[in-house]
Amino acid sequence: MKLKWQIIILFQAAVEIFLGFVITKFNILPLKYLIVVYLVLFLIFRLMYKFIKPPKRIGKHAKKSRRARLGKYVSLLVSIAMIFSSYMLIKTNGAIAKMTGMSEQKTVIALVALKKNGYKSAKDVEDEKVGINTKQTSTYLKEGKSLLKDSVYFTEKDYNDYKKLGEDLYSGKVKAILMDYAYETALEGYFESFNNDTEIIWSHTFVEKNANTANNKNVTKEPFTIIVSGVDSRGSVDEKSRSDVNMIVTINPNTRQILLTSIPRDYFVTLANVGVKDKLTHAGMFGTTNVEKTVEKFMDLDIDYQARIGFQSVVKIVDALGGVDVYSDKAFKPWTDNGVRIKKGVQHMDGRTALAFARERKIYLTGDRHRAANQQAVLKAILNKAMSPAVITNYTSLLDAVAGTFQTNMKTSDITSLAKMQLDKGGSWDIQQSILEGTNEKRTGGYLMPKTAIYYTIPSKDSINKNRLYITNMLAGKKIKTEASDSKA
């Protein structure tokens, strides 16, 4: 049965109305662009109506009749294209919703064994000794142990430090370790190749609700702060793990200024959850909220929002943007990726190169400080390119790039409002940079490795005070200017 032209054009009208509704609900386009979209949709409908409507007279006007038949197919193709566009917009909005809210965090209790033993499951440690550190335990370790014992019998051997626990695993005195996997970093502190030498043969993931620490700011009219925690772990971004990048991002939408304040990962500060000093990076083992509270305490600031990002998302984001231009003060081959070459000067970097550049510290005299400067350079390049109006054409690819590797407790409406504001006003932002200072010192007493002398960065009170003033001035609505030495590598 042939479809009547009235049904086809009505179907197209319904699809166009739905697409218009989806675009409006997405709330990312400023009013001036929405009006253009509505006009374009109306014009498409009018043109297709004239194209598809058959002539009143048939016969010698047969060409017009063929045009009308062709118009039916064109109208159906237009409708299909609009349905696909609606689907992509709904998918994009869903992707943003998954990134925002940051309502959950995961704790992984894992049974870890040496790869060389060839163990593949918990059954392989039946009747064997399993080591557990009972001194620095996590909330869920006891529950995880109970679950494991439901499926396999093993002899538990208790330890009070990770060094002895690791030594006994390598020597074969215990066949596996049951641990909160966030504590893997403690074993890597003693055994550099621990990550490569071991594998998880059993695990259970506990999911808990995050406390909502977000402040209710109007992000398009009020200055606000975000603590960004970068993680480089084997697990998903919502699993607890050390925080390898710690940066306070202060944004003033009125002065169109952004301040990037990097904090050394080895900063020796009091961890908010235990009240004992350790490296800031270890605060992330207890969740991003603990990183936020720890930074708030030693900086004497109230941070509005938090964000957690996996390192691999840098690769995807930069590639989705078509690469970024970043300056390097020297040429080198990164320790973290031997297949990459960094040139001296401005280099157009793809995602893999940008990540290797941002992770490198061993080839620099100032180590972690230079790495922080590189991270800021990459982030600045990403921000500059992402704020270009041209990015709207690649918006879906950009969101796909961060899906599953980025979380924030900002609301979906906050993200879309910022994007809408940038599309409306356009233009560039003034991005200022600063890195907190400190002195490296080898000492004992850290929470995670209390008896082992390792290097910490002892915070400079003057640097903390100076950077706090930068941030509070921005929050007060002032435009600030950092000194060149503040971000010097």
C-alpha positions in Angstrom: 0.0 0.0 0.0 1.3 3.4 -1.0 1.7 5.9 1.8 -0.3 9.1 1.2 1.7 12.3 1.0 -0.3 13.8 3.9 0.8 11.1 6.3 4.5 11.4 5.2 4.5 15.2 5.7 2.7 15.0 9.0 5.3 12.4 10.1 8.0 14.8 9.2 6.3 17.6 11.1 6.0 15.4 14.2 9.7 14.5 13.9 10.7 18.2 13.5 8.6 19.2 16.5 10.3 16.4 18.6 13.8 17.5 17.5 13.0 21.1 18.4 11.8 19.9 21.8 14.9 17.9 22.4 17.2 20.8 21.4 15.3 23.2 23.7 15.3 20.8 26.6 19.1 20.2 26.1 19.4 23.9 27.0 22.8 24.4 25.5 21.9 26.8 22.7 21.5 30.5 23.4 18.2 32.1 22.3 19.6 33.6 19.1 20.8 30.2 18.0 17.5 28.5 19.0 15.6 31.0 16.8 17.8 30.1 13.9 17.2 26.4 14.5 13.4 26.9 14.6 13.5 28.9 11.4 15.6 26.3 9.6 13.2 23.5 10.7 10.2 25.6 9.5 11.9 26.3 6.2 12.7 22.6 5.7 9.1 21.8 6.4 7.8 24.4 4.0 10.2 23.3 1.2 9.3 19.6 1.7 5.6 20.4 1.8 5.8 22.1 -1.7 8.1 19.4 -2.9 5.9 16.5 -1.8 2.4 17.9 -2.5 1.1 16.5 -5.8 -0.2 18.9 -8.5 -3.9 19.3 -8.9 -3.8 18.4 -12.6 -2.3 15.2 -13.9 -1.5 14.3 -17.5 0.7 16.7 -19.3 2.1 17.7 -15.9 3.5 14.2 -15.3 6.9 15.6 -14.4 5.4 17.3 -11.4 3.9 13.9 -10.4 7.3 12.3 -10.5 8.6 15.1 -8.4 5.9 14.5 -5.8 6.8 10.8 -5.7 10.5 11.6 -5.2 9.5 14.1 -2.6 8.0 11.3 -0.5 11.4 9.5 -0.4 13.3 12.7 0.4 10.9 13.6 3.2 11.4 10.1 4.7 15.2 10.5 4.5 14.9 14.0 6.2 12.8 12.5 8.9 15.2 9.6 9.5 18.1 12.1 9.7 16.2 14.2 12.3 15.4 11.1 14.3 19.1 10.2 14.4 19.9 13.8 15.4 17.4 13.6 18.2 18.9 10.2 19.4 22.4 11.7 19.4 21.3 14.7 21.5 19.5 12.4 23.9 22.5 10.2 24.1 24.7 13.3 24.7 22.5 14.6 27.5 22.6 11.2 29.1 26.4 11.1 28.9 26.5 14.5 30.7 24.0 13.2 33.3 26.3 10.2 34.0 29.3 12.4 34.6 27.5 14.8 37.0 26.1 14.3 40.4 29.1 12.0 41.4 26.7 10.1 43.7 28.7 6.9 44.2 32.2 5.7 44.8 33.6 2.2 44.8 35.9 0.3 47.0 37.5 -2.8 45.5 38.6 -5.6 47.9 41.0 -7.8 45.9 42.9 -11.0 46.2 46.3 -10.4 44.6 48.8 -13.0 43.6 52.1 -13.1 41.7 51.6 -13.6 37.9 54.4 -16.2 37.8 52.4 -18.6 40.0 49.8 -18.9 37.3 46.8 -18.5 39.7 43.6 -17.7 37.9 40.9 -17.8 40.6 40.4 -17.8 44.4 40.2 -21.6 44.2 44.0 -21.7 43.5 44.7 -20.5 47.1 42.6 -23.2 48.7 44.3 -24.3 52.0 47.1 -21.8 51.4 48.3 -18.8 53.5 46.8 -15.4 52.6 48.4 -12.2 54.0 46.3 -9.3 55.3 47.4 -6.0 56.7 45.2 -5.6 59.8 46.7 -2.4 61.0 45.7 0.0 58.2 42.5 -1.6 57.2 39.6 -0.3 55.1 35.9 -0.2 56.0 35.1 -3.1 53.7 38.1 -5.4 54.2 36.3 -7.4 56.9 33.3 -7.9 54.7 35.4 -8.8 51.7 37.2 -11.4 53.8 33.9 -12.9 54.9 32.7 -13.2 51.2 36.0 -14.8 50.1 35.8 -17.4 52.9 32.3 -18.3 51.7 33.9 -19.7 48.5 37.3 -20.9 49.6 39.1 -22.0 52.7 42.5 -20.3 53.5 44.7 -19.6 56.4 44.9 -15.9 57.3 48.3 -14.4 58.2 48.1 -11.0 59.7 50.6 -8.2 59.2 51.0 -4.6 60.5 53.1 -3.2 57.6 53.1 -3.5 53.9 56.9 -4.0 53.5 56.9 -7.3 55.4 53.6 -8.3 53.7 55.2 -7.7 50.2 58.4 -9.5 51.1 56.5 -12.6 52.2 54.4 -12.6 49.0 57.6 -12.4 46.8 59.3 -15.1 48.9 56.3 -17.4 48.8 55.5 -17.4 52.5 52.1 -16.3 51.6 50.5 -17.2 48.3 48.3 -14.1 48.0 47.3 -10.8 49.6 43.8 -9.8 50.4 43.6 -6.0 50.4 41.7 -2.8 49.7 43.1 -2.3 46.2 43.5 1.4 46.8 46.4 0.5 49.0 48.3 -0.9 46.1 50.3 2.3 46.1 51.8 1.4 49.5 53.2 -1.9 48.1 54.5 0.0 45.0 56.4 2.3 47.4 58.5 -0.7 48.5 58.4 -2.8 45.3 58.5 -0.7 42.2 57.4 -3.5 39.8 54.5 -4.7 42.1 51.9 -3.6 39.6 53.5 -5.5 36.8 54.4 -8.6 38.9 50.9 -9.2 40.3 47.3 -9.8 39.1 43.9 -9.8 40.7 42.5 -13.3 40.9 39.3 -12.4 42.9 37.6 -9.2 43.8 34.4 -7.7 45.1 33.3 -4.1 44.6 31.5 -2.3 47.3 29.4 0.7 46.3 28.7 3.6 48.7 26.9 6.8 48.4 28.9 10.0 48.3 28.1 12.8 50.6 27.0 15.9 48.6 29.6 18.5 49.3 28.8 20.7 46.3 27.9 24.4 46.9 24.9 25.7 45.1 26.5 28.4 42.9 25.1 30.1 39.8 28.2 29.2 37.7 27.4 31.7 35.0 27.2 34.6 37.4 29.3 33.8 40.5 33.0 32.9 40.8 33.5 29.3 41.9 36.3 26.7 42.7 36.8 23.1 41.6 39.3 20.6 43.1 40.4 18.4 40.2 41.8 15.0 41.2 43.6 13.1 38.4 43.9 9.3 38.8 46.2 6.9 37.1 44.9 3.5 38.1 44.0 0.1 36.6 40.4 0.5 37.8 37.5 2.7 36.8 37.5 6.4 37.7 34.9 5.9 40.5 37.2 3.5 42.3 39.2 4.8 45.3 42.8 5.3 44.4 45.6 7.7 44.9 45.3 11.2 43.5 48.2 11.8 41.2 47.1 15.2 40.0 45.7 17.8 42.4 44.7 21.2 41.1 42.3 23.9 42.3 40.6 25.5 39.3 39.1 28.9 40.1 36.6 30.3 37.5 35.2 33.8 37.4 32.5 34.0 34.6 32.2 37.7 35.0 35.8 38.7 34.4 36.3 35.6 32.1 39.3 34.5 34.1 40.5 31.0 35.1 43.2 30.3 37.6 45.0 26.9 37.6 46.6 26.2 41.0 48.6 23.0 41.1 49.5 21.3 44.4 52.5 18.9 44.4 51.3 15.3 44.9 53.9 14.7 47.6 52.8 17.7 49.7 53.1 16.6 53.4 49.7 17.5 54.8 47.2 16.3 57.3 44.8 13.8 55.8 41.3 14.9 56.7 39.9 11.5 57.4 42.6 10.2 59.8 44.2 13.4 61.2 47.7 12.2 60.4 50.2 13.7 57.9 51.0 12.0 54.7 51.5 12.7 51.0 48.4 14.5 49.5 48.3 11.8 46.8 47.3 9.3 49.4 44.2 11.3 50.4 42.6 10.0 47.2 42.8 6.4 48.5 39.9 7.4 50.8 37.8 9.1 48.1 37.8 12.4 46.2 35.8 14.1 49.1 38.8 13.3 51.3 41.1 15.1 48.8 38.7 18.1 48.9 38.5 18.2 52.7 42.3 17.8 53.0 43.0 20.6 50.6 40.3 22.8 52.2 42.0 22.3 55.6 45.6 23.3 54.7 44.6 26.0 52.2 41.9 27.4 54.6 39.4 27.6 51.7 35.9 26.4 51.0 35.9 24.5 47.7 32.6 24.5 45.8 32.9 21.4 43.5 35.1 18.4 42.9 36.0 16.5 39.7 37.8 13.3 39.2 39.4 12.4 35.9 41.2 9.3 34.6 44.5 9.9 32.8 43.4 8.0 29.8 40.7 10.5 29.2 43.4 13.0 28.3 44.2 10.8 25.2 40.6 10.7 24.1 39.8 14.4 24.7 42.9 15.6 22.9 42.2 13.3 20.0 38.6 14.4 19.9 39.7 18.0 19.7 42.1 17.2 16.8 45.2 17.6 18.9 46.6 20.6 20.8 49.6 22.9 20.5 51.9 22.8 23.6 55.3 24.3 24.3 58.1 22.1 25.7 61.3 23.7 27.0 63.4 20.7 26.0 63.4 17.7 23.7 63.2 14.3 25.3 61.9 10.7 25.2 59.3 10.2 28.0 60.0 7.5 30.6 56.3 6.7 30.6 56.0 6.0 26.9 59.2 5.2 24.9 57.2 5.3 21.6 56.7 9.1 21.9 59.2 11.9 21.1 58.8 15.4 22.6 60.4 18.2 20.5 61.7 21.4 21.9 59.4 24.4 21.2 55.7 24.4 20.2 54.5 20.9 19.1 51.1 19.8 17.8 50.4 16.9 20.1 48.0 14.0 19.7 46.4 12.5 22.8 49.1 9.9 23.4 51.9 12.5 23.2 50.0 15.0 25.4 49.6 12.4 28.1 53.2 11.3 28.0 54.3 15.0 28.2 51.9 15.6 31.2 53.1 12.5 33.1 56.9 13.1 32.7 59.0 14.1 35.7 62.1 12.0 35.8 64.0 13.9 33.1 63.5 17.3 34.9 65.7 18.7 37.7 62.6 20.1 39.5 60.7 16.8 39.0 57.2 17.0 40.3 57.0 20.8 39.9 58.0 20.7 36.2 55.4 17.9 35.7 52.8 20.2 37.3 53.8 23.0 34.9 53.4 20.5 31.9 50.0 19.4 33.2 48.9 23.0 33.3 50.2 23.6 29.8 48.2 20.7 28.4 45.0 21.7 30.3 45.4 25.3 29.1 45.7 24.1 25.5 42.6 21.8 26.0 40.6 24.7 27.5 41.5 27.1 24.8 40.5 24.7 22.0 37.4 23.4 23.8 36.1 27.0 24.2 36.2 27.6 20.5 32.7 27.8 18.8 33.9 25.3 16.3 33.9 22.6 19.0 30.1 22.4 18.9 30.3 20.4 15.7 32.4 17.8 17.6 30.5 18.0 20.8 29.3 14.4 20.8 32.8 13.0 20.1 34.2 15.1 23.0 31.6 13.8 25.4 32.2 10.2 24.2 35.9 10.8 25.0 35.3 11.5 28.7 32.5 9.0 29.2 33.4 6.7 32.0 36.7 8.6 32.8 35.3 11.8 34.2 33.1 12.5 37.2 32.0 15.7 38.9 29.5 16.7 41.6 28.4 19.7 39.5 24.9 19.5 38.2 24.1 18.7 34.6 22.5 22.2 34.4 25.8 23.7 35.5 27.7 22.1 32.7 25.1 23.0 30.0 24.8 26.6 31.4 28.5 27.1 31.1 28.5 25.7 27.5 25.5 27.9 26.7 27.2 31.0 28.1 30.4 30.4 26.0 28.4 29.8 22.8 26.5 33.0 23.5 29.4 35.3 24.4 32.2 33.5 22.5 35.8 34.8 22.8 38.8 33.7 24.8 39.4 33.5 28.6 42.4 34.8 30.6 44.1 31.7 32.0 46.5 32.3 34.9 48.7 29.6 36.4 50.4 29.0 39.7 52.2 26.0 41.4 52.4 25.7 45.2 56.0 25.5 46.5 57.8 23.4 49.0 61.1 21.7 49.9 61.9 18.1 49.5 62.8 16.2 52.6 63.4 12.6 53.4 61.7 11.6 56.6 59.6 9.0 58.4 56.2 9.4 60.0 53.8 9.3 57.0 50.4 7.7 57.7 50.8 5.0 55.0 54.5 4.1 55.6 55.2 5.4 59.1 58.5 3.6 59.7 60.0 4.1 56.2 62.0 7.2 55.4 60.8 8.5 52.0 60.7 11.9 50.3 57.9 14.3 51.0 57.4 17.9 49.9 57.2 20.1 53.0 54.7 22.9 52.2 55.9 26.5 52.1 53.5 28.6 54.3 54.4 31.7 52.3 53.4 30.0 49.0 50.1 28.7 50.6 49.2 32.2 51.8 50.1 33.8 48.4 48.0 31.3 46.4 45.1 31.5 48.9 45.1 35.3 48.3 45.0 34.7 44.5 42.0 32.5 44.9 40.1 34.6 47.5 40.6 37.7 45.4 39.1 36.0 42.4 36.2 34.8 44.4 35.7 38.4 45.6 35.3 39.4 41.9 38.7 40.8 41.4 40.9 40.2 38.3 44.2 38.8 39.4 47.7 38.5 37.8 50.1 35.8 38.9 53.8 36.3 38.8 56.0 34.5 36.2 57.8 32.7 39.0 54.5 31.3 40.3 54.3 28.8 37.5 57.9 28.5 36.5 59.0 24.9 36.2 
